Amino acid sequence: MLRHDPPVDTTAELEQQVTDIAQSARLSECNKVLVRMLGAQDINEILGSGLVDSGSQNYLFDLHHFVEKRYQLVDHDIVREDSKGRRLCYQISCVGVVENGLLRRVWGTTKDITARKRYEDRLEYQSTHDALTKLPNRIKLYREIDHWIHHREEGHLCALMLIDLDRFKEINDTLGHQVGDRLLQLIGPRLETEMSEMPGLIARLGGDEFAIFLPRIRNQRQAIVFGHRVLDALRQEFDVEGFCTEISASIGISLCPNQAKDVSTMMRYADVAMYRAKTEMSGLSLYNPEYDPHSPKRLALMGELGRAIREDQLRLYFQPKVSLESNCFYGFEALLRWNHPELGFVPPGEFIPIVEMTSLIHPMTAWVLEKSIEQCRSWHDQGLAVTVAVNLSARNLLDENMPKQIMRLLQQYQLPPKYLELEITESSIMTDPNRAMRVLDQLHELGVLLAIDDFGTGYSSLAYLKRLPVQTLKIDYSFVRNMLEDKQDEVIVNSTIHLAHNLGLKVVAEGVENEELLRRLNMMGCDDAQGYHIGRPMPADKADEWVSNSDWTKNFSRTVIPSN
């Protein structure tokens, strides 16, 4: 029995009651079983002791429950540490005696459930860990991801990697299952070495399939870079019972919440990406809906896109670009938007990758080029000598009729070629470098400007970069927007600016979202910039308003540009 001296006022606030109970409760009666449970030699050692002396690791939490449950607890589990630091588990049931609004005594019973808890813990471990590798299994992985999804903080990103060992069956068949099992046991420690500075969970899903869950990453680029580190680590030799063997792997990556919103979708997306990597023998692949044959939305969109082009559902938005040296606006980038009559606004990231995988890319590109050139000619007629930039895809660069099509449009709308800029990505060039180079050379001969878009996100060779007839290099927004907080991103941006200038290229920074970023880029010697801080993508009429009202256009001179 616990006696309270002085008694506790049960009308006081909750926190006050908890404090008073903790300070006033003293053990006044007990039996020999409790003496043994508390590790005492004699009953007198514990009589008069308080809750602070009980060894409970969370007695204040327990007291909150006691008061909230109207001064009683039924089969309530508590944990305490004995004098040797051992963790002991007890289950208590108790009831308080309240007289005239005062808590005077508490009667209760205590059961030692340490052995039962340890047994339950062993069962829990066995159900959530792989017996062979001792790594967490699929159940544990699902729980961790689900917990993260439901408790994630705004702005946080996570990644799931599915890792499938290539040709593992050959090792089993050649060296035997014992060697194969030993190799699987070595995978976990090898991966843990790579994760020494990266918080996350490694799991074995079964067979030769593993997974890594990264609960906090900055962006998808960090996940891709880490994935390549994992591939490099797995390629190192394994010494398996005297046999030296090498293995390779295929990795699929999915992201949350950018791509998937729940555990099952995240697993399916990573699985789709992994099989894509295995099919292409690329080692690693990030999930992309265009490669997912089972995406219902993809199937629906493919049927709607042709009609969208024919029925003029597409719209061009224009984002301004400015010169940091002259502190003046000089042109726009044309960005495609789709306002579906039933689905509403469809994000570009959901339909453009689909278009790029189909023959629809050719009529869509033709539509964008014509509307962009037509709008640019309209601005010139108003005295705005601006440039307009249009993005080309990999399939466009493989189309050797593209230069003729552009020349025809420039002649039709009488726009001087130097006012049209074509943006191409690193990856689009690497699809078929020789063929792309021929098309780029023809476009260069026309007199249009050429720019490398999203620089840093692909895997292009510098040998190709210096051969390309381009004038501009655009640094991807994923490097720019966080460079004030991320030293590594700042180093990459600064190095890219110097690299481009050494190659005789102008540099445009994308993703400029505040004045401080703008000043820092100017200090680095960056030539041009675009981003939300300067102006968001907007329809042509809103772009006209921006030109009329923006500080960036104060030094912009209006001159009527004669047609060709």
N, C-alpha and C positions, 0 to 999 in steps of 0.2 A: 504494500500500500504506500502511496505517496501522500504526504500531508503538506498542506500549504499554510505557511506561517510567515506573514499574515495571509488571510484568505484573499482570493482574487475577485475583484469586482467584475461580474459578468455583463454589466451594462456599459463597460468602457469600450473604446475603439478596439478593433481586432489587433492591431499592432501592439497596443498597450497591454492587452490581455496576454499576448504571446510573451512579451517581455516580463510581465509580472509572474507568469507561471514558471518561466525558465529560472527566474531568480528565487522564487519562494518554495518551489517543490523540493521536498526532502524525503528520502526513503525511510519510512518508519517501521515497516513490517515486511518480512519476506521469509521464504522457506529455504532449506538447504540446497534445493535444486538450482534456485537462482544464484546462490552463492557460488556453486560450481560453474555455472554458465558464465558468470562474470569474472571467473579466474581468481576468486578470493579464497583465502585459507579459512577464514572465520567470518561469521555473520557480522561481527562488530566492525570488520573492515569496511563494510559497505553501508551499514546503517548511518543515516544522516547525510549520505552523499546526494548531490544534486544532479540535474540533467547535464550540466556542463561537464561533470566528472564521469558521465556514463560511457564515454567513448563513442557515442553515436556520431556519425559523420554528417548528419543532416537533421539534428533534433529540432531546429527552428521550423524547417519545412514540415516535420511531423506535427509540431504543435499547431501550426496553421490548420492542418487537417482536423486535428482534435477539436479546436474551437469551432470551425465551420460545420463539423458534424454534430453539433450540439453536445459537446463534451463526451464523445465516445468514439472509439475506433474498433472495427471488427476485422480481424485477420490482416492487420496492417504490417507490411514488411519494413524492417529497419536494418541498417548496416552499421556495425561498429568495428573498431580496431582494438585488439587487445594489446597488452604491454609489449608483445613481441612483433607487433605490426601486422599480425594476421587478420585477414578480412573475415568477419563472422556475420552470419545472417540470422535474424530473429523475426518471429511473427508475434505481434502483440494484439491482444484484445483488452479494452479497458473502458470503464465508465466513470464519469465524475459525479461526485455528490455535491449538489448545489442546494444551499439553504439560505433563504432570505436574500437571493440574488448574489450570494457569495460562493465561489468554488472553494470547498474546504478540504476534500480528500479525493483521491482517485484509486479505485480498485482495479486490478488487472491481472492477466496471466501472460506468460511469455513462453514461446516454444522456440527451441534451437532448430532452425531449418538449414543450417550450413551444408550438411551432407546432401540434402535434397537439392539445394541451389547449385552445388557443384555438379551434381548429376545432370541437372537441367542444362547447365552451361555446356557440359560435354556433348549432350544431345544437340544443342543449338549449334555448336561448332561443327559437329559431324554433318548436320543438315545444310550448312551454309559454306562448307569448304570441300574442295576436291580431295579425295582420299590419296591419290597418287602424288600430286604436286604440293599439297597443303595450301594451295592458293584458294581464295574465295571462288565460289562457283556461280552459276547463273542466277540462283536464288538471291545470293548476297549482292550480286551486281545489280539486279533489278531493284532491290530494296534501296541501295545507295542512290541510284539514279532517280528513283521515284521520290525519295526524301529530298534530294537536291531540287528537283523540279518544284515541289510544293513549298520549299522554304528559300528559294533563290531570291537574291536581292536584285532590284531593278538595274538593268544594264549589264549584269553578269552573264557570261557565255560559258557553255560547257561543250565538250567534244567526246564522242564515243568512237573508239577505234576497234574494228574487228580484224584480227590477225589470223590468217590461214597459212600454215607452213606448206611450202611447195615441195612436192615429191617426197613427202614424209613416208608414204607407203613403200617407196623403194628402199628406204632405210630399214623399215620393219621386215620387208621380204628378204633383204640381202643379209642384214646383220642380226636379225632376230628381234622378237618383241621385248626381250630384256634390255637390249641396247636402246631400242626405241623408247621404252619407258624411262630409262635413265636420261635420255636426251630431253624428254618432256620435263623432267624434274629440274634440268639445268636452265630451262627457258625463263622461269620466274626470277631467279637471282640475276640473270643477265639483263632482264628488263628493269628490275629494281635498281640496278646500278645507273641506268639512264634516267631514272626518276628521282635521283637523290635531291634535286633542286626543283622538282615539279610535283606538286601534290596531286595525288590520284590513287586509283585502285586498279590492281592487276587481277584478272580472273581467268580461270580456265573454263571454257564452255563445254568442252568435251572433245574427244578425239585429238586432232591436231589444231584445234581452234582456240585462240585466246582473245582476250579483250582488255583494253585499257580505257578507263573512264577518267577524264581530266575535268574536274569540277569548276576550275577557274582559269580561263584563258582570256587573253586580251582580244584576239581576233582569229579568224580562220587561218591566217598565214602562220601564226604561232603553232597551231595544230599540225599544219602541213610540214613545217620545219621539224617539229618533234617527231612526226611520223617517219621522216627520212632518217632521223637519228636512230630510231628503232630498227629500221631496215639495215642500216650500217652495222648496228650492234649484232644483229642476228646473222649477218654474213661472216662475222669473225669465226674462226675455227672453234669447234667444240671437241674437247677430249673426253670421249665416252668409253671408259673401261679399256683404255689402251688404243682405241680407234679414234683417229682424228677425222672429223667429218665437218662439212660445211653445208649450210642450208640457206635457202632464201624464203621470202614470204611475200604475201600480197595483203595490203592493208586497205580497208574501206573506212572512211570517216563520215560521220554525220554530226550535225551541230544542233544545239538547243539553246534558245528558242527560235533561232533564225530559220531553221528548217523543220524540225520536229517539235511537237508540244507534249508528247508523252513517251513513256518507256518503249512500248511496242513499236511505235512509229520510228523512234530513234534506232532501234535494233534493225528494223526492216530496211531503213535507208542505208545504214552502215553495211548491211548485207548486200544490197544492190551495188553499192560503191565498191565493195570488196570483190565481187564477181566481175565488175567492170575492170578493176585493176588486174585481175587474174587473166581475163580474156585478152586484154591489150598488152599483157606482160609489162606493165608500166611500174609495177611495184606498189604504187599508191594512187588512190583516187578519192576525191571528195564527192559526196553525193550530189548529183545533179538531176533534176526532174526529167531532163530530156533523155536520160539513159534509162529511165524507169518505165518499163513497158506496162506496168500495172497501175500507173497514176491515173485515176478517173478524170481528174481535171485536165491532164495533158491530152487525153483522148478527146475530151469535149472541146478544148481550145483549138486543137488541130482542125476540127470540123468547122470552127467559126472564123478562123483567120482569113481564109480565102474570101469569105463574104465581107469581112471587115475592110479588106483592101478595095473590093469592088463597090461597096456601099458607102465608102468615105467615112468610116467610123474612126479612122486614125487621125491623130492630131500631132502637130509639131509644137514643141515648147522650145524656148530659146533661153540659154543661160549666158549672161555676159562674161567676157574675159577682158582683163585690164592689164596694162603695162605698168609695172612697178617703177620703172625708171622715169617715165614721163608722168606717172600718176594719172593716167588717162585711159578711158575705155577705147577698145579698138575693134571688137567683134563679138560674135555669138557662137555658141555650140548648139546645133540642132539636136534635140532629143525627142524620141518617138514616144507617144502616149496613145493608149487605147481606151476609149470610153465605150464599153460594151452596153448595148441597149437593155440587157437583162442583168448581167453580172456587175454592171457599174464599172468603176475604174479598175483596170487590170494592170498590176505592176509590170514594168518592162522586164524585170528579172524572171517573170513567169511565162511570157510569151516569146520574147526575142530568142532565147536559147532553143525553143522548139522550132521557130522559123528557120534558124540557122542550120537545122538538121534536115530541112525539107527543101523542095524546089521553090517554095513560096518566098525564099530569101531574095530571089531575083526580082519579081514584081514589087516586093516591098521596098527593096533598096532603090529601085527605079522611082517609086513614088516619093520616097524621102528625098532623093537627089533633086527631082524636079521641083517639089514644093520648096525646098531650101534655096535652090538657085532662083526660083521665081520670087521668093520673099526678099532675098538679098538684092535682086534687081529693083524691087519696089523701094527698098530703103535707099538705094543709090539715087533713084529718081527723086527722092525727097531731100537729097543732099547729104545723106549719111554714107560715107565711104567706109563701110564696115566689111569685115570678112565673115564668112559663115563656115563652120566646121561640121562635117558629116562623118559618122562612124561607118567603116566597112568591116565586114566579117571575113572569116577565113575563106568561105566559099566565093565571096566576091573577088578575092585576090587570085583565085584559080580560074576566074572567068575572063578569058582573053578578049572578050567583046566589051568589057567594062570601059577601057579607055575611049573607044569609039562612041559609046553611049554618052559618056560625060562630055566629050567634045561636041556632040550634037546638041546637048542641053545648053551648054555654054553659048553656042552659036544661036540657038533658038531664042534665048533670053538676053543675048548680047551682053553677057557678063564677062569682064576680063578675068582670065584664069587665075590670076594672083589673089583674087578675092575668095576663092574656094579652097578650103583646107580639108584634106581627107585624113581621118585618124584610123590607124591600124594598130592592133595589139601584137605583142611579141609572139604569142602562141599562134596567131593567125599566119604569121610569116613562116614559122617552123613547121607548119603542116606539110608544105612542099616548097622549100626555100628557093629552088631554081625557077620554078614556074612563077612563084610570087615575085621574084626579082624581075622577071621579064615584064610582068604587068606594072610593077612600080616604076620601072625605067620608062615605060611608055607614058604613064601618068606624069612623070617628071618632065618629059619632053613637051607635054601639053602646056606646062607652065603653072599647074596647080601646086599648092603647098602640101607637103606630106608630114605627118606627125606620128610618133610612136606613142600610143595611148597606154595608160595603166602600167607604166614602166616599173619593173621590180617584182611584178606578180607572176611573170612567166619564167622560162628557163632558156632564153635566147642566148646565143653565143655572141661575145663582143666582136668576134671575127665577122659575123654577119652584120652586126650593128654598124660598124664603120664602113661597110660596103653599101649600105642602104642609102638611096637618094632622098633622105629626109632632112628637114630643116629644124624640126622641133621635137623635143622629148617631154612628155607629160608624166610627172611623178604621181603615182597612184595615191588617192586620198587616204588609204589605210596607213600610209607612212606619215602623211602630213598632219592629219587631224590630232594625233596624240603626241606629236614630237616634243611639245613643251614639257610633257610629263614623262616621256619615255626617251631616255638618253640614246638608246640603240636606234630608235626611229630618227632622232635628230642627226646622228652620225650618218645614217643611210641617206637622208635627204641632202645633207651637206656634201657627201661624197658624190652623189649622183649629179648635183649641180656642177661640181668641178669636172667630173668625167664628161658631161655633155659639153661644157665650154671648151674643154681640150679637144673634143671632136668637132668643134665648130658649130654646135647645135644651140638653139634657144631653148630655155627651160620654162615650162608652165607647171605650177603647183596646183593640184586639184584639192578640194575639200577644205578650203580656207574658211573657217567658221567664226573667227574673231579677230579683232584688231591686233592683238598681241602676236598672233601667228603671222599676220601680214608684215608686221615690223621685223620679226625675226627672219622671215624669208627674204625681205629686202636687204637685211644685213648680210645674209649669206650670198647675196648676188643673184638671187632668182630673178628671172626676167619678167615673167607674167604670172597671173594668178586667176583662179576662179573658185567660187564656192558660195555658200549661203550668206556669208558676211558681205559679199559684194552684190549678189543678186541670185535669187532662186530661179529655177527654170519656170518660164511663164509663156502664155500664148503671145502671138505677135502683137495684139493690141495692147497688152500689158507691158510688153517690151518697149513699145513706143512711149508709154507713160514713164517707164523707168528712165529712158533716154532723156526725156524732158525734165525730170526731177532729180536725178542722181547727181551727187557731187563729183562722181567719176567722169561725167560728161561736160563739166564746166570748161575744160580746155580743149574740147572736141570741136573741130571746125567743120562746118557744113559746106560741102562743095558738091555741086551737081556733077556726077560722073557720067561722061558721055558714053553712049552705047557703042559697041564695036561697029 
